[in-house]
Amino acid sequence: MKGKNIIVLLVAVAFVALSAIDATAQCAMCRATVESGASENQESIASSLNAGILFLFAMPYLSAAVIIYLWKKKSRQVVSA
């Protein structure tokens, strides 16, 4: 059973690695915001962008943690039943 899990994991990693696309379109919005705010109050714009980046960075990990928690909770209920 472990061999099958490893194969599934490798296929998933390969799929994610091969399906990556350029993310320059999303960065254009951030670049335009920073360039337009360079002459104004740059610190508030930079802190807002940093907060947005941290939010976007944390969401996949938070989602994965919730899914793993629910999965473990469900598997413990099945084993004890």
The first five atom37 places (N, CA, C, CB, O) and aatype in JSON, in Angstrom:
{
  "aatype": [12, 11, 7, 11, 2, 9, 9, 19, 10, 10, 19, 0, 19, 0, 13, 19, 0, 10, 15, 0, 9, 3, 0, 16, 0, 5, 4, 0, 12, 4, 1, 0, 16, 19, 6, 15, 7, 0, 15, 6, 2, 5, 6, 15, 9, 0, 15, 15, 10, 2, 0, 7, 9, 10, 13, 10, 13, 0, 12, 14, 18, 10, 15, 0, 0, 19, 9, 9, 18, 10, 17, 11, 11, 11, 15, 1, 5, 19, 19, 15, 0],
  "atom_mask": [
    [1, 1, 1, 1, 1],
    [1, 1, 1, 1, 1],
    [1, 1, 1, 0, 1],
    [1, 1, 1, 1, 1],
    [1, 1, 1, 1, 1],
    [1, 1, 1, 1, 1],
    [1, 1, 1, 1, 1],
    [1, 1, 1, 1, 1],
    [1, 1, 1, 1, 1],
    [1, 1, 1, 1, 1],
    [1, 1, 1, 1, 1],
    [1, 1, 1, 1, 1],
    [1, 1, 1, 1, 1],
    [1, 1, 1, 1, 1],
    [1, 1, 1, 1, 1],
    [1, 1, 1, 1, 1],
    [1, 1, 1, 1, 1],
    [1, 1, 1, 1, 1],
    [1, 1, 1, 1, 1],
    [1, 1, 1, 1, 1],
    [1, 1, 1, 1, 1],
    [1, 1, 1, 1, 1],
    [1, 1, 1, 1, 1],
    [1, 1, 1, 1, 1],
    [1, 1, 1, 1, 1],
    [1, 1, 1, 1, 1],
    [1, 1, 1, 1, 1],
    [1, 1, 1, 1, 1],
    [1, 1, 1, 1, 1],
    [1, 1, 1, 1, 1],
    [1, 1, 1, 1, 1],
    [1, 1, 1, 1, 1],
    [1, 1, 1, 1, 1],
    [1, 1, 1, 1, 1],
    [1, 1, 1, 1, 1],
    [1, 1, 1, 1, 1],
    [1, 1, 1, 0, 1],
    [1, 1, 1, 1, 1],
    [1, 1, 1, 1, 1],
    [1, 1, 1, 1, 1],
    [1, 1, 1, 1, 1],
    [1, 1, 1, 1, 1],
    [1, 1, 1, 1, 1],
    [1, 1, 1, 1, 1],
    [1, 1, 1, 1, 1],
    [1, 1, 1, 1, 1],
    [1, 1, 1, 1, 1],
    [1, 1, 1, 1, 1],
    [1, 1, 1, 1, 1],
    [1, 1, 1, 1, 1],
    [1, 1, 1, 1, 1],
    [1, 1, 1, 0, 1],
    [1, 1, 1, 1, 1],
    [1, 1, 1, 1, 1],
    [1, 1, 1, 1, 1],
    [1, 1, 1, 1, 1],
    [1, 1, 1, 1, 1],
    [1, 1, 1, 1, 1],
    [1, 1, 1, 1, 1],
    [1, 1, 1, 1, 1],
    [1, 1, 1, 1, 1],
    [1, 1, 1, 1, 1],
    [1, 1, 1, 1, 1],
    [1, 1, 1, 1, 1],
    [1, 1, 1, 1, 1],
    [1, 1, 1, 1, 1],
    [1, 1, 1, 1, 1],
    [1, 1, 1, 1, 1],
    [1, 1, 1, 1, 1],
    [1, 1, 1, 1, 1],
    [1, 1, 1, 1, 1],
    [1, 1, 1, 1, 1],
    [1, 1, 1, 1, 1],
    [1, 1, 1, 1, 1],
    [1, 1, 1, 1, 1],
    [1, 1, 1, 1, 1],
    [1, 1, 1, 1, 1],
    [1, 1, 1, 1, 1],
    [1, 1, 1, 1, 1],
    [1, 1, 1, 1, 1],
    [1, 1, 1, 1, 1]
  ],
  "atom_positions": [
    [[0.82, -1.2, 0.0], [0.0, 0.0, 0.0], [0.86, 1.26, 0.0], [-0.93, 0.0, 1.2], [0.47, 2.27, -0.59]],
    [[2.02, 1.22, 0.65], [2.88, 2.39, 0.67], [3.41, 2.71, -0.72], [4.04, 2.19, 1.63], [3.55, 3.88, -1.07]],
    [[3.7, 1.69, -1.5], [4.2, 1.91, -2.86], [3.18, 2.65, -3.71], [0.0, 0.0, 0.0], [3.54, 3.53, -4.49]],
    [[1.91, 2.31, -3.55], [0.85, 2.98, -4.3], [0.74, 4.44, -3.88], [-0.49, 2.26, -4.1], [0.55, 5.32, -4.73]],
    [[0.85, 4.71, -2.58], [0.79, 6.1, -2.09], [1.94, 6.93, -2.62], [0.79, 6.12, -0.57], [1.76, 8.09, -2.97]],
    [[3.13, 6.34, -2.69], [4.29, 7.06, -3.2], [4.11, 7.38, -4.67], [5.58, 6.24, -2.99], [4.45, 8.47, -5.12]],
    [[3.57, 6.43, -5.43], [3.34, 6.66, -6.86], [2.32, 7.77, -7.07], [2.86, 5.36, -7.55], [2.52, 8.64, -7.92]],
    [[1.25, 7.76, -6.3], [0.23, 8.8, -6.4], [0.83, 10.16, -6.06], [-0.97, 8.49, -5.48], [0.55, 11.16, -6.72]],
    [[1.66, 10.21, -5.02], [2.31, 11.46, -4.63], [3.24, 11.96, -5.73], [3.09, 11.27, -3.33], [3.24, 13.15, -6.04]],
    [[4.03, 11.08, -6.31], [4.94, 11.48, -7.39], [4.19, 11.98, -8.61], [5.84, 10.31, -7.77], [4.61, 12.95, -9.24]],
    [[3.08, 11.33, -8.95], [2.28, 11.77, -10.09], [1.69, 13.15, -9.8], [1.15, 10.76, -10.4], [1.66, 14.01, -10.69]],
    [[1.22, 13.37, -8.58], [0.65, 14.68, -8.22], [1.71, 15.77, -8.28], [0.03, 14.62, -6.82], [1.45, 16.87, -8.77]],
    [[2.9, 15.49, -7.77], [3.98, 16.48, -7.8], [4.38, 16.77, -9.24], [5.2, 15.98, -7.0], [4.6, 17.93, -9.59]],
    [[4.48, 15.74, -10.07], [4.83, 15.94, -11.48], [3.77, 16.77, -12.19], [5.02, 14.6, -12.19], [4.09, 17.64, -12.99]],
    [[2.5, 16.5, -11.9], [1.42, 17.26, -12.52], [1.5, 18.73, -12.15], [0.06, 16.69, -12.09], [1.36, 19.6, -13.01]],
    [[1.72, 19.02, -10.88], [1.81, 20.41, -10.43], [3.02, 21.09, -11.05], [1.89, 20.48, -8.89], [2.93, 22.24, -11.48]],
    [[4.14, 20.39, -11.1], [5.36, 20.99, -11.66], [5.23, 21.26, -13.15], [6.56, 20.08, -11.4], [5.72, 22.27, -13.64]],
    [[4.57, 20.37, -13.87], [4.45, 20.53, -15.31], [3.33, 21.47, -15.72], [4.23, 19.19, -15.95], [3.32, 21.97, -16.85]],
    [[2.39, 21.72, -14.84], [1.27, 22.59, -15.19], [1.48, 24.03, -14.74], [-0.01, 22.05, -14.59], [0.57, 24.85, -14.83]],
    [[2.66, 24.35, -14.25], [2.95, 25.72, -13.81], [3.0, 26.65, -15.02], [4.29, 25.78, -13.03], [3.56, 26.32, -16.07]],
    [[2.4, 27.82, -14.85], [2.4, 28.82, -15.91], [3.08, 30.08, -15.4], [0.96, 29.12, -16.4], [3.28, 30.24, -14.2]],
    [[3.42, 30.96, -16.31], [4.04, 32.22, -15.9], [3.05, 33.05, -15.11], [4.55, 33.0, -17.13], [1.87, 33.14, -15.46]],
    [[3.53, 33.66, -14.06], [2.67, 34.47, -13.2], [2.95, 35.96, -13.36], [2.86, 34.07, -11.76], [2.68, 36.74, -12.46]],
    [[3.5, 36.35, -14.5], [3.84, 37.76, -14.68], [2.6, 38.64, -14.79], [4.69, 37.93, -15.91], [2.67, 39.83, -14.47]],
    [[1.49, 38.1, -15.23], [0.28, 38.91, -15.36], [-0.21, 39.37, -13.98], [-0.83, 38.11, -16.07], [-0.68, 40.5, -13.85]],
    [[-0.11, 38.52, -12.98], [-0.54, 38.91, -11.65], [0.42, 39.92, -11.04], [-0.65, 37.68, -10.76], [-0.01, 40.8, -10.29]],
    [[1.69, 39.81, -11.35], [2.68, 40.74, -10.79], [2.56, 42.14, -11.39], [4.08, 40.2, -11.01], [3.01, 43.11, -10.78]],
    [[1.97, 42.25, -12.56], [1.83, 43.57, -13.19], [0.98, 44.5, -12.34], [1.22, 43.42, -14.59], [1.25, 45.7, -12.28]],
    [[-0.03, 43.97, -11.7], [-0.87, 44.8, -10.84], [-0.09, 45.33, -9.64], [-2.1, 44.01, -10.36], [-0.19, 46.5, -9.29]],
    [[0.69, 44.45, -9.02], [1.51, 44.88, -7.88], [2.54, 45.91, -8.32], [2.2, 43.67, -7.21], [2.76, 46.9, -7.63]],
    [[3.18, 45.66, -9.45], [4.2, 46.57, -9.94], [3.61, 47.95, -10.23], [4.87, 46.0, -11.2], [4.2, 48.97, -9.89]],
    [[2.44, 47.98, -10.85], [1.79, 49.25, -11.16], [1.41, 50.0, -9.88], [0.54, 49.02, -12.02], [1.54, 51.22, -9.82]],
    [[0.96, 49.27, -8.88], [0.59, 49.91, -7.62], [1.8, 50.51, -6.93], [-0.08, 48.9, -6.69], [1.75, 51.63, -6.43]],
    [[2.89, 49.77, -6.91], [4.1, 50.27, -6.26], [4.68, 51.45, -7.02], [5.15, 49.15, -6.16], [5.1, 52.43, -6.4]],
    [[4.69, 51.38, -8.35], [5.24, 52.48, -9.14], [4.41, 53.75, -9.0], [5.32, 52.08, -10.6], [4.96, 54.85, -8.95]],
    [[3.09, 53.61, -8.94], [2.25, 54.8, -8.81], [2.33, 55.4, -7.41], [0.8, 54.46, -9.15], [2.14, 56.6, -7.24]],
    [[2.6, 54.57, -6.43], [2.67, 55.06, -5.06], [4.07, 55.42, -4.61], [0.0, 0.0, 0.0], [4.27, 55.78, -3.46]],
    [[5.05, 55.31, -5.51], [6.43, 55.6, -5.12], [6.62, 57.05, -4.73], [7.38, 55.25, -6.26], [7.43, 57.36, -3.85]],
    [[5.89, 57.94, -5.36], [6.05, 59.36, -5.03], [5.17, 59.78, -3.85], [5.72, 60.22, -6.24], [5.39, 60.84, -3.27]],
    [[4.2, 58.95, -3.51], [3.28, 59.29, -2.42], [3.7, 58.58, -1.13], [1.83, 58.91, -2.79], [4.89, 58.45, -0.85]],
    [[2.74, 58.14, -0.37], [3.0, 57.46, 0.89], [3.36, 56.0, 0.63], [1.77, 57.56, 1.83], [2.48, 55.14, 0.66]],
    [[4.6, 55.73, 0.38], [5.04, 54.41, -0.06], [4.97, 53.37, 1.06], [6.46, 54.49, -0.58], [4.76, 52.19, 0.78]],
    [[5.14, 53.76, 2.31], [5.16, 52.8, 3.4], [3.82, 52.1, 3.57], [5.56, 53.48, 4.69], [3.78, 50.9, 3.81]],
    [[2.72, 52.84, 3.45], [1.41, 52.21, 3.62], [1.1, 51.27, 2.46], [0.32, 53.27, 3.75], [0.49, 50.22, 2.65]],
    [[1.52, 51.65, 1.26], [1.3, 50.78, 0.11], [2.13, 49.51, 0.24], [1.64, 51.51, -1.21], [1.64, 48.42, -0.02]],
    [[3.38, 49.66, 0.66], [4.25, 48.5, 0.81], [3.73, 47.57, 1.9], [5.67, 48.94, 1.14], [3.76, 46.35, 1.73]],
    [[3.26, 48.12, 3.0], [2.74, 47.26, 4.07], [1.45, 46.57, 3.64], [2.5, 48.08, 5.35], [1.2, 45.42, 4.02]],
    [[0.63, 47.25, 2.86], [-0.59, 46.62, 2.35], [-0.26, 45.48, 1.39], [-1.47, 47.65, 1.64], [-0.88, 44.42, 1.44]],
    [[0.71, 45.7, 0.51], [1.12, 44.64, -0.4], [1.72, 43.46, 0.36], [2.13, 45.17, -1.42], [1.46, 42.31, 0.01]],
    [[2.52, 43.74, 1.39], [3.1, 42.67, 2.19], [2.01, 41.87, 2.9], [4.08, 43.23, 3.2], [2.09, 40.64, 2.97]],
    [[1.01, 42.54, 3.43], [-0.1, 41.84, 4.09], [-0.85, 40.97, 3.1], [-1.06, 42.85, 4.75], [-1.23, 39.84, 3.42]],
    [[-1.08, 41.48, 1.89], [-1.75, 40.69, 0.86], [-0.95, 39.47, 0.46], [0.0, 0.0, 0.0], [-1.5, 38.4, 0.25]],
    [[0.36, 39.64, 0.34], [1.22, 38.52, -0.02], [1.2, 37.46, 1.07], [2.67, 39.0, -0.27], [1.12, 36.27, 0.78]],
    [[1.28, 37.88, 2.33], [1.23, 36.92, 3.43], [-0.11, 36.19, 3.47], [1.48, 37.62, 4.76], [-0.15, 35.0, 3.75]],
    [[-1.19, 36.91, 3.2], [-2.51, 36.28, 3.16], [-2.58, 35.22, 2.07], [-3.6, 37.34, 2.95], [-3.03, 34.11, 2.3]],
    [[-2.11, 35.58, 0.87], [-2.13, 34.62, -0.24], [-1.2, 33.45, 0.02], [-1.73, 35.31, -1.54], [-1.47, 32.33, -0.41]],
    [[-0.11, 33.69, 0.73], [0.85, 32.63, 1.05], [0.27, 31.67, 2.09], [2.15, 33.24, 1.56], [0.52, 30.47, 2.01]],
    [[-0.48, 32.18, 3.04], [-0.96, 31.36, 4.15], [-2.2, 30.53, 3.81], [-1.27, 32.24, 5.32], [-2.39, 29.46, 4.39]],
    [[-3.03, 30.98, 2.9], [-4.29, 30.3, 2.63], [-4.14, 28.84, 2.18], [-5.03, 31.06, 1.58], [-4.86, 28.0, 2.71]],
    [[-3.26, 28.5, 1.26], [-3.14, 27.08, 0.88], [-2.71, 26.2, 2.05], [-2.15, 26.93, -0.25], [-3.2, 25.08, 2.19]],
    [[-1.81, 26.7, 2.9], [-1.36, 25.93, 4.04], [-2.47, 25.78, 5.07], [-0.14, 26.57, 4.68], [-2.62, 24.72, 5.68]],
    [[-3.24, 26.82, 5.28], [-4.36, 26.74, 6.2], [-5.42, 25.77, 5.69], [-4.97, 28.13, 6.41], [-5.96, 24.98, 6.47]],
    [[-5.7, 25.81, 4.4], [-6.66, 24.88, 3.81], [-6.18, 23.44, 3.95], [-6.89, 25.22, 2.33], [-6.97, 22.56, 4.3]],
    [[-4.91, 23.21, 3.67], [-4.36, 21.86, 3.81], [-4.42, 21.39, 5.25], [-2.9, 21.82, 3.3], [-4.73, 20.23, 5.51]],
    [[-4.13, 22.27, 6.2], [-4.18, 21.9, 7.61], [-5.6, 21.51, 8.03], [-3.67, 23.04, 8.48], [-5.78, 20.55, 8.78]],
    [[-6.59, 22.25, 7.57], [-7.98, 21.93, 7.91], [-8.39, 20.59, 7.31], [-8.93, 23.05, 7.41], [-9.03, 19.79, 7.97]],
    [[-8.01, 20.36, 6.06], [-8.34, 19.09, 5.4], [-7.68, 17.92, 6.12], [-7.91, 19.11, 3.92], [-8.32, 16.89, 6.35]],
    [[-6.41, 18.06, 6.48], [-5.7, 16.99, 7.19], [-6.32, 16.75, 8.56], [-4.2, 17.33, 7.33], [-6.48, 15.6, 8.97]],
    [[-6.68, 17.82, 9.26], [-7.31, 17.67, 10.57], [-8.63, 16.9, 10.46], [-7.55, 19.04, 11.2], [-8.88, 15.97, 11.23]],
    [[-9.47, 17.3, 9.5], [-10.75, 16.61, 9.32], [-10.55, 15.16, 8.9], [-11.61, 17.34, 8.29], [-11.3, 14.29, 9.33]],
    [[-9.56, 14.91, 8.06], [-9.27, 13.55, 7.61], [-8.83, 12.68, 8.78], [-8.19, 13.56, 6.51], [-9.3, 11.55, 8.93]],
    [[-7.92, 13.2, 9.62], [-7.45, 12.45, 10.79], [-8.6, 12.2, 11.77], [-6.3, 13.2, 11.49], [-8.72, 11.11, 12.32]],
    [[-9.43, 13.21, 11.98], [-10.56, 13.07, 12.89], [-11.52, 11.99, 12.39], [-11.3, 14.41, 13.05], [-12.01, 11.18, 13.17]],
    [[-11.79, 12.0, 11.09], [-12.69, 11.01, 10.5], [-12.09, 9.61, 10.6], [-12.99, 11.36, 9.03], [-12.8, 8.65, 10.9]],
    [[-10.77, 9.48, 10.35], [-10.15, 8.16, 10.4], [-10.11, 7.61, 11.82], [-8.73, 8.21, 9.82], [-10.2, 6.4, 12.01]],
    [[-9.97, 8.48, 12.82], [-9.99, 8.02, 14.21], [-11.38, 7.54, 14.6], [-9.54, 9.14, 15.15], [-11.51, 6.58, 15.37]],
    [[-12.43, 8.19, 14.08], [-13.79, 7.75, 14.37], [-14.07, 6.4, 13.75], [-14.8, 8.78, 13.87], [-14.76, 5.58, 14.35]],
    [[-13.54, 6.16, 12.56], [-13.76, 4.88, 11.88], [-13.03, 3.77, 12.62], [-13.28, 4.95, 10.42], [-13.58, 2.67, 12.76]],
    [[-11.82, 4.02, 13.09], [-11.03, 3.0, 13.8], [-11.67, 2.66, 15.13], [-9.59, 3.49, 14.01], [-11.71, 1.49, 15.5]],
    [[-12.17, 3.65, 15.86], [-12.77, 3.4, 17.18], [-14.16, 2.79, 17.08], [-12.83, 4.69, 17.96], [-14.65, 2.23, 18.06]],
    [[-14.81, 2.88, 15.94], [-16.17, 2.35, 15.79], [-16.18, 0.87, 15.55], [-16.9, 3.03, 14.67], [-17.25, 0.27, 15.41]]
  ]
}
